[in-house]
Amino acid sequence: MSIEKIIDDCKIYQKEIKQYDPDPFYVNHFFSKFIDSVNYVMESIFHEANRDFGLFITEKISQERFLKKAQEKNDTKAIKFSEWLTDKINQEHKNRFPKAIKKICELKKNQHTLPEIKIMIRAQDRYENDINQQIMVALSNEKLRSKEELQIEINRQSAVFLEVINHKRTENNEPSVNQNQVTASAFIDIEDIFEVEVAYATEIYIPVLIRLVEESRGKIKELTSWS
């Protein structure tokens, strides 16, 4: 499968997450597929590099195996690519949401699991210092029973949320939030990164993924071209 097709799949899964948000069952289902696809894109970058540098790695590829093979063959250009990509990945994952996705990818790859999803209320129009508030919603087989029940819980549990968020908004000279501007989304925590909104994090991660692919291909071409 081509990298382009995998990225298209990521976009589809992200749209499904957004459609079903905040239902924990369906968000988890499509988030799992999204994370698997991200891991597959990263693996595919090294498949292309393995082919173009002529390392002839036949077992399941990884960055570690790629670098080890490059060092065994003393392929300085392949080593340089691996080092460049490590720096590029670190650079692209400094910000909070890409960093969270990277940690979740590692968790899924190493432990075959995802962080537990929690439903939280938030303002529809986000500001950087906004707070979110977890709400308890009755589930049936890990799924929301109805949108109506969800809305009842949002309305019932939003009084304190509105008081706190509007206090912070006032301090920051930001517009206040009313009851009709409160919505619910699926969130996760991963290690030291808390309250990561799944739909938003996956949406902003897709451009990161595209940049990694495009710039990796450019670097491979640069290093394998005859000068």
N, CA, C and O of each residue as an XYZ file, in Angstrom:
908
protein
N       0.845     -1.192      0.000
C       0.000      0.000      0.000
C       0.884      1.247      0.000
O       1.862      1.318      0.744
N       0.541      2.220     -0.827
C       1.354      3.428     -0.924
C       1.162      4.317      0.307
O       0.150      4.239      1.003
N       2.160      5.156      0.550
C       2.055      6.099      1.664
C       0.867      7.034      1.455
O       0.167      7.382      2.405
N       0.647      7.435      0.208
C      -0.471      8.338     -0.078
C      -1.806      7.710      0.328
O      -2.679      8.384      0.874
N      -1.954      6.412      0.053
C      -3.197      5.715      0.423
C      -3.336      5.636      1.947
O      -4.438      5.777      2.478
N      -2.233      5.415      2.638
C      -2.293      5.335      4.102
C      -2.686      6.689      4.689
O      -3.480      6.757      5.627
N      -2.132      7.757      4.137
C      -2.483      9.096      4.624
C      -3.954      9.397      4.327
O      -4.643     10.009      5.143
N      -4.431      8.967      3.159
C      -5.861      9.120      2.856
C      -6.708      8.380      3.892
O      -7.756      8.872      4.311
N      -6.250      7.202      4.299
C      -6.962      6.449      5.340
C      -6.969      7.230      6.652
O      -7.982      7.265      7.352
N      -5.839      7.854      6.984
C      -5.775      8.679      8.199
C      -6.832      9.776      8.161
O      -7.495     10.047      9.161
N      -6.980     10.399      7.002
C      -7.969     11.473      6.855
C      -9.384     10.932      7.043
O     -10.229     11.584      7.656
N      -9.633      9.739      6.513
C     -10.953      9.115      6.673
C     -11.219      8.814      8.144
O     -12.302      9.100      8.655
N     -10.226      8.233      8.826
C     -10.407      7.893     10.240
C     -10.606      9.151     11.075
O     -11.386      9.150     12.027
N      -9.900     10.226     10.720
C     -10.062     11.474     11.465
C     -11.487     12.015     11.308
O     -12.081     12.503     12.270
N     -12.022     11.926     10.108
C     -13.398     12.386      9.880
C     -14.399     11.533     10.652
O     -15.396     12.044     11.162
N     -14.132     10.237     10.734
C     -15.015      9.352     11.500
C     -14.951      9.684     12.995
O     -15.971      9.677     13.684
N     -13.751      9.971     13.483
C     -13.598     10.377     14.887
C     -14.429     11.624     15.156
O     -15.156     11.705     16.146
N     -14.306     12.590     14.256
C     -15.041     13.852     14.419
C     -16.548     13.616     14.360
O     -17.308     14.239     15.101
N     -16.975     12.715     13.477
C     -18.406     12.436     13.330
C     -18.990     11.799     14.591
O     -20.082     12.163     15.026
N     -18.258     10.846     15.176
C     -18.784     10.103     16.321
C     -18.430     10.731     17.669
O     -18.957     10.317     18.701
N     -17.550     11.716     17.668
C     -17.149     12.379     18.903
C     -18.378     12.854     19.683
O     -19.235     13.498     19.078
N     -18.524     12.579     20.991
C     -17.526     12.012     21.907
C     -17.774     10.541     22.271
O     -17.311     10.085     23.317
N     -18.490      9.799     21.432
C     -18.803      8.415     21.783
C     -17.514      7.619     21.997
O     -16.749      7.436     21.050
N     -17.256      7.144     23.214
C     -15.958      6.522     23.500
C     -15.693      5.248     22.706
O     -14.547      4.948     22.372
N     -16.749      4.499     22.404
C     -16.556      3.246     21.672
C     -16.064      3.519     20.254
O     -15.058      2.959     19.818
N     -16.776      4.376     19.546
C     -16.434      4.621     18.146
C     -15.194      5.497     18.003
O     -14.397      5.299     17.086
N     -15.027      6.458     18.898
C     -13.809      7.266     18.856
C     -12.592      6.369     19.070
O     -11.596      6.484     18.355
N     -12.675      5.490     20.042
C     -11.563      4.571     20.298
C     -11.296      3.676     19.085
O     -10.143      3.429     18.730
N     -12.368      3.192     18.456
C     -12.228      2.309     17.291
C     -11.472      2.999     16.158
O     -10.513      2.449     15.616
N     -11.906      4.194     15.811
C     -11.276      4.886     14.682
C      -9.945      5.524     15.070
O      -9.067      5.696     14.225
N      -9.798      5.871     16.332
C      -8.507      6.392     16.796
C      -7.448      5.294     16.730
O      -6.300      5.557     16.372
N      -7.826      4.085     17.070
C      -6.905      2.956     16.974
C      -6.441      2.762     15.531
O      -5.257      2.539     15.278
N      -7.372      2.847     14.597
C      -7.021      2.716     13.184
C      -6.134      3.878     12.731
O      -5.200      3.687     11.951
N      -6.430      5.069     13.221
C      -5.618      6.239     12.884
C      -4.179      6.039     13.362
O      -3.234      6.261     12.605
N      -4.018      5.624     14.607
C      -2.677      5.444     15.176
C      -1.921      4.335     14.441
O      -0.732      4.478     14.158
N      -2.601      3.240     14.133
C      -1.954      2.170     13.365
C      -1.476      2.690     12.014
O      -0.395      2.326     11.551
N      -2.275      3.534     11.391
C      -1.904      4.081     10.081
C      -0.716      5.027     10.191
O       0.159      5.030      9.325
N      -0.681      5.828     11.250
C       0.475      6.710     11.462
C       1.742      5.871     11.617
O       2.773      6.180     11.020
N       1.661      4.821     12.413
C       2.820      3.937     12.578
C       3.230      3.313     11.246
O       4.418      3.138     10.973
N       2.246      2.984     10.430
C       2.528      2.371      9.134
C       3.194      3.376      8.192
O       4.068      3.008      7.408
N       2.783      4.639      8.269
C       3.439      5.674      7.453
C       4.911      5.788      7.825
O       5.775      5.839      6.950
N       5.196      5.827      9.122
C       6.591      5.942      9.555
C       7.409      4.733      9.101
O       8.558      4.870      8.680
N       6.805      3.560      9.192
C       7.477      2.351      8.720
C       7.712      2.420      7.210
O       8.757      1.998      6.715
N       6.732      2.954      6.487
C       6.827      3.021      5.027
C       7.906      3.993      4.571
O       8.511      3.799      3.517
N       8.149      5.038      5.355
C       9.252      5.951      5.028
C      10.561      5.169      4.985
O      11.390      5.380      4.100
N      10.739      4.268      5.943
C      11.973      3.479      5.974
C      11.977      2.379      4.916
O      13.044      1.958      4.468
N      10.801      1.912      4.513
C      10.749      0.987      3.377
C      11.286      1.676      2.122
O      12.080      1.101      1.378
N      10.845      2.909      1.899
C      11.318      3.647      0.725
C      12.810      3.940      0.836
O      13.545      3.831     -0.146
N      13.254      4.314      2.035
C      14.678      4.596      2.227
C      15.513      3.328      2.045
O      16.595      3.374      1.460
N      15.019      2.210      2.539
C      15.705      0.925      2.377
C      15.889      0.595      0.899
O      16.955      0.151      0.474
N      14.836      0.818      0.131
C      14.899      0.571     -1.319
C      15.878      1.528     -2.000
O      16.720      1.100     -2.789
N      15.767      2.808     -1.698
C      16.545      3.808     -2.432
C      18.022      3.822     -2.039
O      18.880      4.159     -2.854
N      18.315      3.459     -0.796
C      19.719      3.375     -0.381
C      20.317      1.994     -0.651
O      21.522      1.796     -0.498
N      19.474      1.042     -1.052
C      19.965     -0.292     -1.389
C      20.506     -1.057     -0.198
O      21.528     -1.735     -0.308
N      19.831     -0.957      0.944
C      20.307     -1.672      2.137
C      19.854     -3.134      2.148
O      20.464     -3.967      2.818
N      18.795     -3.444      1.412
C      18.292     -4.822      1.281
C      17.911     -5.443      2.627
O      18.230     -6.600      2.902
N      17.232     -4.662      3.450
C      16.683     -5.203      4.700
C      15.446     -6.013      4.335
O      14.532     -5.500      3.689
N      15.415     -7.271      4.745
C      14.303     -8.150      4.359
C      13.320     -8.398      5.499
O      12.156     -8.714      5.251
N      13.774     -8.258      6.754
C      12.863     -8.459      7.878
C      12.036     -7.197      8.105
O      12.234     -6.188      7.429
N      11.111     -7.258      9.056
C      10.264     -6.100      9.363
C      11.145     -4.899      9.678
O      12.035     -4.967     10.526
N      10.883     -3.814      8.988
C      11.793     -2.670      9.075
C      11.418     -1.748     10.227
O      10.251     -1.628     10.599
N      12.424     -1.110     10.772
C      12.252     -0.091     11.809
C      13.428      0.864     11.682
O      14.399      0.578     10.981
N      13.337      1.986     12.356
C      14.439      2.943     12.305
C      15.707      2.332     12.896
O      16.808      2.577     12.402
N      15.549      1.544     13.944
C      16.707      0.925     14.582
C      17.392     -0.060     13.626
O      18.617     -0.068     13.506
N      16.587     -0.892     12.949
C      17.159     -1.859     12.010
C      17.780     -1.159     10.806
O      18.815     -1.581     10.291
N      17.133     -0.085     10.368
C      17.668      0.677      9.242
C      19.049      1.235      9.587
O      19.994      1.101      8.809
N      19.155      1.862     10.758
C      20.430      2.453     11.159
C      21.494      1.375     11.368
O      22.648      1.555     10.979
N      21.106      0.260     11.979
C      22.065     -0.825     12.213
C      22.614     -1.359     10.897
O      23.818     -1.582     10.768
N      21.730     -1.566      9.913
C      22.162     -2.075      8.610
C      23.048     -1.053      7.904
O      24.046     -1.415      7.282
N      22.683      0.215      8.000
C      23.491      1.265      7.376
C      24.888      1.307      7.986
O      25.877      1.501      7.280
N      24.959      1.125      9.302
C      26.263      1.124      9.977
C      27.075     -0.112      9.601
O      28.290     -0.029      9.420
N      26.402     -1.262      9.483
C      27.101     -2.486      9.078
C      27.708     -2.339      7.684
O      28.809     -2.824      7.424
N      26.985     -1.670      6.797
C      27.459     -1.476      5.424
C      28.316     -0.216      5.283
O      28.832      0.087      4.207
N      28.453      0.505      6.391
C      29.197      1.767      6.383
C      28.670      2.705      5.301
O      29.431      3.370      4.598
N      27.338      2.736      5.190
C      26.685      3.607      4.211
C      26.468      4.970      4.868
O      25.481      5.182      5.573
N      27.390      5.873      4.631
C      27.358      7.167      5.323
C      26.123      7.986      4.958
O      25.608      8.745      5.779
N      25.652      7.828      3.721
C      24.471      8.596      3.310
C      23.207      8.072      3.994
O      22.353      8.855      4.411
N      23.093      6.759      4.108
C      21.940      6.189      4.813
C      21.987      6.546      6.294
O      20.955      6.834      6.902
N      23.182      6.528      6.871
C      23.339      6.932      8.275
C      22.939      8.394      8.441
O      22.254      8.760      9.396
N      23.375      9.212      7.505
C      23.043     10.637      7.562
C      21.531     10.843      7.469
O      20.972     11.696      8.159
N      20.871     10.055      6.611
C      19.413     10.165      6.495
C      18.738      9.793      7.809
O      17.832     10.494      8.260
N      19.169      8.703      8.424
C      18.570      8.260      9.680
C      18.731      9.323     10.762
O      17.800      9.597     11.520
N      19.908      9.913     10.826
C      20.156     10.962     11.817
C      19.318     12.202     11.519
O      18.777     12.837     12.424
N      19.221     12.534     10.228
C      18.406     13.686      9.834
C      16.940     13.460     10.214
O      16.281     14.360     10.735
N      16.435     12.248      9.947
C      15.030     11.966     10.232
C      14.756     11.992     11.735
O      13.700     12.454     12.165
N      15.692     11.502     12.524
C      15.532     11.572     13.979
C      15.373     13.016     14.428
O      14.491     13.334     15.225
N      16.233     13.890     13.910
C      16.147     15.314     14.254
C      14.833     15.920     13.761
O      14.209     16.724     14.453
N      14.422     15.520     12.552
C      13.187     16.051     11.974
C      11.974     15.618     12.794
O      11.078     16.421     13.053
N      11.947     14.361     13.198
C      10.843     13.859     14.018
C      10.788     14.611     15.348
O       9.713     15.009     15.797
N      11.937     14.801     15.969
C      11.977     15.541     17.237
C      11.473     16.968     17.060
O      10.738     17.488     17.899
N      11.871     17.584     15.974
C      11.455     18.958     15.692
C       9.942     19.049     15.489
O       9.296     19.966     15.997
N       9.384     18.100     14.748
C       7.952     18.128     14.434
C       7.078     17.774     15.633
O       5.877     18.043     15.628
N       7.675     17.171     16.660
C       6.878     16.705     17.796
C       7.181     17.468     19.084
O       6.983     16.946     20.182
N       7.656     18.687     18.949
C       7.901     19.507     20.135
C       6.603     20.044     20.726
O       6.467     20.159     21.944
N       5.660     20.370     19.864
C       4.401     20.933     20.346
C       3.530     19.864     21.001
O       3.698     18.668     20.764
N       2.612     20.319     21.815
C       1.859     19.445     22.715
C       1.099     18.329     21.998
O       1.227     17.162     22.369
N       0.317     18.668     20.987
C      -0.533     17.653     20.363
C       0.257     16.655     19.517
O       0.023     15.453     19.641
N       1.185     17.102     18.662
C       2.007     16.107     17.960
C       2.814     15.229     18.919
O       2.990     14.034     18.680
N       3.296     15.831     19.998
C       4.044     15.055     20.998
C       3.157     13.973     21.605
O       3.601     12.845     21.820
N       1.905     14.322     21.878
C       0.967     13.345     22.440
C       0.701     12.209     21.456
O       0.693     11.040     21.842
N       0.484     12.551     20.187
C       0.243     11.514     19.178
C       1.450     10.588     19.067
O       1.290      9.373     18.955
N       2.640     11.147     19.096
C       3.856     10.328     19.026
C       3.930      9.355     20.204
O       4.262      8.183     20.025
N       3.624      9.838     21.393
C       3.648      8.970     22.576
C       2.592      7.865     22.460
O       2.835      6.724     22.853
N       1.430      8.208     21.921
C       0.369      7.211     21.762
C       0.762      6.177     20.708
O       0.472      4.990     20.859
N       1.421      6.629     19.642
C       1.915      5.689     18.624
C       2.895      4.687     19.238
O       2.846      3.494     18.938
N       3.770      5.174     20.085
C       4.745      4.296     20.741
C       4.042      3.322     21.685
O       4.400      2.146     21.753
N       3.042      3.819     22.410
C       2.277      2.955     23.311
C       1.563      1.852     22.537
O       1.581      0.688     22.936
N       0.938      2.231     21.428
C       0.193      1.252     20.622
C       1.132      0.216     20.018
O       0.812     -0.971     19.968
N       2.284      0.673     19.563
C       3.250     -0.233     18.931
C       3.872     -1.191     19.941
O       4.089     -2.364     19.639
N       4.154     -0.692     21.129
C       4.875     -1.498     22.117
C       3.962     -2.305     23.035
O       4.316     -3.407     23.454
N       2.784     -1.757     23.348
C       1.906     -2.419     24.313
C       0.534     -2.765     23.746
O      -0.301     -3.343     24.442
N       0.300     -2.412     22.485
C      -0.951     -2.758     21.791
C      -2.185     -2.253     22.542
O      -3.190     -2.953     22.656
N      -2.087     -1.046     23.040
C      -3.209     -0.465     23.763
C      -3.257      1.033     23.514
O      -2.331      1.613     22.948
N      -4.349      1.650     23.944
C      -4.525      3.095     23.840
C      -4.916      3.645     25.209
O      -5.438      2.907     26.045
N      -4.673      4.921     25.443
C      -5.152      5.517     26.699
C      -6.676      5.473     26.769
O      -7.363      5.474     25.747
N      -7.178      5.434     27.975
C      -8.631      5.400     28.167
C      -9.249      6.737     27.777
O      -8.718      7.802     28.092
N     -10.365      6.661     27.095
C     -11.064      7.874     26.670
C     -11.985      8.361     27.781
O     -12.660      7.571     28.443
N     -12.000      9.669     27.970
C     -12.939     10.278     28.913
C     -13.702     11.377     28.181
O     -13.164     12.042     27.296
N     -14.944     11.554     28.560
C     -15.783     12.578     27.938
C     -15.684     13.850     28.770
O     -15.882     13.836     29.985
N     -15.375     14.951     28.088
C     -15.231     16.228     28.778
C     -16.019     17.298     28.029
O     -16.200     17.223     26.814
N     -16.478     18.285     28.774
C     -17.122     19.426     28.126
C     -16.091     20.526     27.929
O     -15.164     20.695     28.722
N     -16.283     21.269     26.845
C     -15.368     22.342     26.475
C     -16.158     23.427     25.757
O     -17.321     23.234     25.403
N     -15.515     24.561     25.547
C     -16.125     25.621     24.748
C     -15.994     25.266     23.269
O     -14.967     24.740     22.840
N     -17.026     25.553     22.501
C     -16.978     25.254     21.070
C     -15.836     26.005     20.391
O     -15.114     25.435     19.573
N     -15.676     27.267     20.726
C     -14.565     28.066     20.203
C     -13.447     28.051     21.232
O     -13.574     28.633     22.309
N     -12.351     27.384     20.893
C     -11.279     27.163     21.856
C     -10.373     28.387     21.993
O     -10.087     29.083     21.019
N      -9.932     28.626     23.222
C      -8.855     29.566     23.493
C      -7.780     28.816     24.274
O      -8.062     27.837     24.966
N      -6.551     29.292     24.151
C      -5.401     28.533     24.655
C      -5.518     28.153     26.123
O      -5.164     27.037     26.502
N      -6.006     29.058     26.947
C      -6.033     28.808     28.389
C      -7.374     28.281     28.893
O      -7.625     28.278     30.098
N      -8.227     27.841     27.988
C      -9.528     27.308     28.393
C      -9.377     26.059     29.256
O      -8.422     25.294     29.119
N     -10.338     25.878     30.140
C     -10.396     24.645     30.923
C     -11.414     23.698     30.280
O     -12.297     24.122     29.534
N     -11.268     22.426     30.584
C     -12.246     21.410     30.203
C     -12.720     20.737     31.484
O     -12.054     20.820     32.516
N     -13.855     20.079     31.420
C     -14.384     19.431     32.627
C     -14.945     18.060     32.269
O     -15.801     17.933     31.394
N     -14.454     17.050     32.953
C     -14.955     15.699     32.706
C     -16.387     15.572     33.204
O     -16.737     16.079     34.270
N     -17.206     14.889     32.419
C     -18.582     14.618     32.836
C     -18.823     13.111     32.802
O     -18.192     12.383     32.036
N     -19.725     12.670     33.628
C     -20.078     11.257     33.679
C     -21.368     11.052     32.887
O     -22.391     11.679     33.159
N     -21.292     10.168     31.914
C     -22.431      9.901     31.038
C     -22.709      8.405     31.056
O     -21.782      7.599     30.966
N     -23.966      8.033     31.169
C     -24.333      6.613     31.166
C     -24.035      6.004     29.796
O     -24.360      6.580     28.758
N     -23.407      4.824     29.818
C     -23.057      4.126     28.585
C     -23.747      2.770     28.539
O     -24.098      2.198     29.571
N     -23.934      2.276     27.335
C     -24.452      0.930     27.130
C     -23.495      0.196     26.207
O     -23.338      0.573     25.046
N     -22.852     -0.851     26.716
C     -21.823     -1.560     25.949
C     -20.737     -0.603     25.467
O     -20.277     -0.682     24.328
N     -20.340      0.303     26.359
C     -19.276      1.287     26.129
C     -19.667      2.369     25.129
O     -18.826      3.179     24.739
N     -20.925      2.395     24.710
C     -21.394      3.386     23.743
C     -22.366      4.354     24.412
O     -23.035      4.011     25.386
N     -22.429      5.574     23.867
C     -23.450      6.508     24.323
C     -24.831      5.949     23.997
O     -25.048      5.383     22.926
N     -25.749      6.114     24.925
C     -27.092      5.581     24.687
C     -27.881      6.457     23.714
O     -28.640      5.949     22.888
N     -27.699      7.771     23.817
C     -28.385      8.668     22.890
C     -27.774     10.055     22.979
O     -27.176     10.415     23.993
N     -27.926     10.827     21.921
C     -27.462     12.215     21.928
C     -28.271     13.045     22.917
O     -27.766     13.997     23.512
N     -29.534     12.669     23.080
C     -30.394     13.405     24.003
C     -29.897     13.263     25.444
O     -29.850     14.241     26.190
N     -29.528     12.039     25.827
C     -29.007     11.827     27.182
C     -27.697     12.569     27.382
O     -27.440     13.124     28.450
N     -26.869     12.573     26.340
C     -25.604     13.306     26.423
C     -25.868     14.789     26.661
O     -25.236     15.408     27.517
N     -26.798     15.353     25.907
C     -27.087     16.780     26.038
C     -27.652     17.103     27.415
O     -27.356     18.157     27.978
N     -28.458     16.208     27.953
C     -28.994     16.414     29.302
C     -27.855     16.503     30.313
O     -27.865     17.361     31.195
N     -26.875     15.613     30.180
C     -25.738     15.615     31.106
C     -24.862     16.854     30.910
O     -24.351     17.415     31.879
N     -24.693     17.277     29.663
C     -23.934     18.508     29.408
C     -24.607     19.676     30.123
O     -23.951     20.452     30.818
N     -25.911     19.790     29.948
C     -26.649     20.895     30.567
C     -26.602     20.808     32.094
O     -26.464     21.817     32.785
N     -26.718     19.584     32.600
C     -26.784     19.395     34.051
C     -25.450     19.686     34.731
O     -25.415     20.161     35.866
N     -24.352     19.399     34.031
C     -23.039     19.483     34.668
C     -22.213     20.697     34.233
O     -21.032     20.793     34.565
N     -22.824     21.614     33.500
C     -22.037     22.713     32.933
C     -22.029     23.994     33.763
O     -21.306     24.931     33.425
N     -22.805     24.059     34.834
C     -22.884     25.312     35.606
C     -21.520     25.707     36.171
O     -21.086     26.849     36.016
N     -20.851     24.765     36.824
C     -19.530     25.051     37.399
C     -18.525     25.337     36.288
O     -17.690     26.234     36.402
N     -18.620     24.563     35.217
C     -17.722     24.761     34.076
C     -17.826     26.187     33.543
O     -16.811     26.845     33.316
N     -19.046     26.657     33.345
C     -19.247     28.005     32.811
C     -18.712     29.068     33.762
O     -18.138     30.067     33.330
N     -18.902     28.850     35.040
C     -18.405     29.814     36.028
C     -16.881     29.923     35.967
O     -16.328     31.023     35.979
N     -16.211     28.771     35.902
C     -14.744     28.765     35.920
C     -14.173     29.287     34.602
O     -13.263     30.116     34.598
N     -14.709     28.802     33.492
C     -14.141     29.211     32.207
C     -14.377     30.698     31.951
O     -13.515     31.375     31.392
N     -15.522     31.201     32.350
C     -15.795     32.621     32.115
C     -14.964     33.518     33.027
O     -14.630     34.644     32.660
N     -14.635     33.023     34.204
C     -13.724     33.776     35.071
C     -12.358     33.910     34.394
O     -11.765     34.989     34.383
N     -11.865     32.803     33.829
C     -10.569     32.835     33.141
C     -10.648     33.679     31.871
O      -9.723     34.429     31.559
N     -11.745     33.554     31.148
C     -11.906     34.343     29.922
C     -11.907     35.845     30.241
O     -11.303     36.639     29.519
N     -12.580     36.221     31.313
C     -12.630     37.635     31.701
C     -11.235     38.152     32.042
O     -10.859     39.255     31.646
N     -10.472     37.348     32.779
C      -9.102     37.735     33.141
C      -8.235     37.947     31.904
O      -7.332     38.783     31.910
N      -8.512     37.189     30.846
C      -7.699     37.257     29.625
C      -8.322     38.133     28.539
O      -7.867     38.138     27.395
N      -9.366     38.874     28.911
C     -10.063     39.734     27.943
C     -10.537     38.946     26.720
O     -10.394     39.387     25.579
N     -11.101     37.777     26.987
C     -11.621     36.914     25.927
C     -13.141     36.840     26.046
O     -13.689     37.079     27.122
N     -13.825     36.513     24.950
C     -15.297     36.474     24.991
C     -15.814     35.389     25.933
O     -15.227     34.314     26.049
N     -16.906     35.691     26.591
C     -17.494     34.729     27.522
C     -18.200     33.605     26.764
O     -18.475     33.713     25.569
N     -18.481     32.537     27.486
C     -19.122     31.348     26.923
C     -20.507     31.214     27.535
O     -20.668     31.359     28.747
N     -21.513     30.939     26.703
C     -22.842     30.686     27.255
C     -23.197     29.209     27.108
O     -22.448     28.440     26.505
N     -24.328     28.827     27.657
C     -24.733     27.418     27.685
C     -24.771     26.789     26.291
O     -24.419     25.622     26.118
N     -25.197     27.564     25.313
C     -25.313     27.031     23.950
C     -23.964     26.841     23.265
O     -23.886     26.247     22.190
N     -22.908     27.346     23.888
C     -21.563     27.229     23.305
C     -20.727     26.167     24.007
O     -19.507     26.118     23.845
N     -21.383     25.328     24.780
C     -20.701     24.228     25.467
C     -20.953     22.939     24.695
O     -22.090     22.638     24.333
N     -19.905     22.191     24.448
C     -20.036     20.916     23.743
C     -19.197     19.864     24.457
O     -18.427     20.179     25.364
N     -19.353     18.625     24.043
C     -18.596     17.525     24.652
C     -17.690     16.889     23.612
O     -18.051     16.774     22.441
N     -16.511     16.478     24.054
C     -15.555     15.815     23.174
C     -14.857     14.689     23.929
O     -14.868     14.639     25.159
N     -14.255     13.793     23.162
C     -13.464     12.707     23.746
C     -12.039     13.196     23.978
O     -11.425     13.794     23.095
N     -11.527     12.937     25.166
C     -10.175     13.340     25.545
C      -9.411     12.129     26.062
O     -10.000     11.132     26.479
N      -8.090     12.238     26.024
C      -7.232     11.217     26.636
C      -6.079     11.910     27.366
O      -5.759     13.069     27.102
N      -5.469     11.171     28.287
C      -4.213     11.585     28.915
C      -3.147     10.597     28.470
O      -3.411      9.402     28.342
N      -1.944     11.099     28.236
C      -0.837     10.205     27.893
C       0.413     10.689     28.626
O       0.949     11.759     28.335
N       0.857      9.884     29.572
C       2.014     10.209     30.404
C       1.821     11.579     31.052
O       0.896     11.759     31.844
N       2.683     12.548     30.727
C       2.602     13.859     31.377
C       1.828     14.882     30.554
O       1.889     16.080     30.830
N       1.100     14.412     29.543
C       0.294     15.314     28.717
C      -1.174     15.003     29.000
O      -1.649     13.897     28.741
N      -1.874     15.985     29.528
C      -3.235     15.752     29.999
C      -4.261     16.466     29.118
O      -3.985     17.500     28.510
N      -5.446     15.876     29.077
C      -6.600     16.465     28.392
C      -6.286     16.779     26.924
O      -6.340     17.928     26.484
N      -5.964     15.734     26.200
C      -5.722     15.838     24.761
C      -7.025     15.511     24.041
O      -7.529     14.392     24.136
N      -7.561     16.476     23.331
C      -8.803     16.256     22.596
C      -8.495     15.429     21.344
O      -7.729     15.862     20.482
N      -9.087     14.254     21.250
C      -8.716     13.295     20.213
C      -8.983     13.839     18.811
O      -8.105     13.787     17.950
N     -10.180     14.357     18.576
C     -10.525     14.832     17.231
C      -9.611     15.972     16.798
O      -9.170     16.019     15.649
N      -9.330     16.883     17.709
C      -8.484     18.035     17.377
C      -7.037     17.611     17.158
O      -6.390     18.070     16.217
N      -6.532     16.743     18.018
C      -5.138     16.300     17.904
C      -4.899     15.544     16.598
O      -3.873     15.737     15.945
N      -5.843     14.687     16.220
C      -5.674     13.939     14.968
C      -5.769     14.863     13.760
O      -5.076     14.666     12.761
N      -6.626     15.868     13.857
C      -6.775     16.805     12.740
C      -5.484     17.576     12.482
O      -5.055     17.707     11.336
N      -4.869     18.084     13.540
C      -3.667     18.887     13.325
C      -2.431     18.014     13.094
O      -1.380     18.515     12.696
N      -2.560     16.703     13.346
C      -1.400     15.832     13.126
C      -1.222     15.457     11.656
O      -0.102     15.179     11.229
N      -2.283     15.445     10.888
C      -2.171     15.022      9.487
C      -1.179     15.887      8.706
O      -0.375     15.328      7.961
N      -1.189     17.220      8.832
C      -0.156     18.014      8.147
C       1.264     17.683      8.604
O       2.201     17.754      7.809
N       1.429     17.323      9.875
C       2.741     16.900     10.372
C       3.198     15.654      9.623
O       4.347     15.561      9.193
N       2.293     14.708      9.476
C       2.594     13.456      8.785
C       2.973     13.718      7.329
O       3.932     13.143      6.814
N       2.220     14.579      6.681
C       2.490     14.895      5.271
C       3.860     15.553      5.122
O       4.608     15.227      4.200
N       4.191     16.478      6.024
C       5.510     17.124      5.965
C       6.630     16.112      6.147
O       7.637     16.164      5.440
N       6.461     15.195      7.088
C       7.493     14.182      7.322
C       7.744     13.350      6.072
O       8.889     13.059      5.728
N       6.674     12.974      5.400
C       6.810     12.163      4.187
C       7.476     12.970      3.077
O       8.439     12.512      2.462
N       6.966     14.162      2.826
C       7.490     14.970      1.722
C       8.954     15.336      1.937
O       9.762     15.246      1.012
N       9.293     15.747      3.149
C      10.670     16.165      3.405
C      11.611     14.965      3.478
O      12.786     15.082      3.130
N      11.112     13.817      3.924
C      11.936     12.601      3.916
C      12.262     12.189      2.488
O      13.401     11.837      2.180
N      11.271     12.233      1.630
C      11.514     11.891      0.225
C      12.500     12.862     -0.408
O      13.361     12.465     -1.193
N      12.366     14.140     -0.060
C      13.306     15.127     -0.582
C      14.722     14.869     -0.100
O      15.678     15.012     -0.862
N      14.858     14.489      1.164
C      16.192     14.216      1.722
C      16.790     12.957      1.106
O      17.983     12.918      0.805
N      15.966     11.931      0.916
C      16.454     10.706      0.268
C      16.945     11.020     -1.141
O      18.012     10.565     -1.553
N      16.162     11.795     -1.867
C      16.549     12.162     -3.237
C      17.858     12.943     -3.238
O      18.732     12.716     -4.074
N      17.976     13.865     -2.290
C      19.202     14.670     -2.183
C      20.421     13.787     -1.921
O      21.482     13.991     -2.511
N      20.262     12.809     -1.035
C      21.403     11.979     -0.632
C      21.734     10.878     -1.635
O      22.858     10.379     -1.658
N      20.765     10.499     -2.462
C      21.014      9.405     -3.417
C      21.280      9.903     -4.830
O      21.568      9.110     -5.726
N      21.185     11.214     -5.033
C      21.449     11.759     -6.372
C      22.951     11.856     -6.610
O      23.727     12.147     -5.699
N      23.337     11.608     -7.846
C      24.744     11.766     -8.216
C      25.063     13.246     -8.316
O      24.315     14.015     -8.920
N      26.171     13.635     -7.724
C      26.567     15.050     -7.784
C      27.800     15.209     -8.656
O      28.290     16.324     -8.834
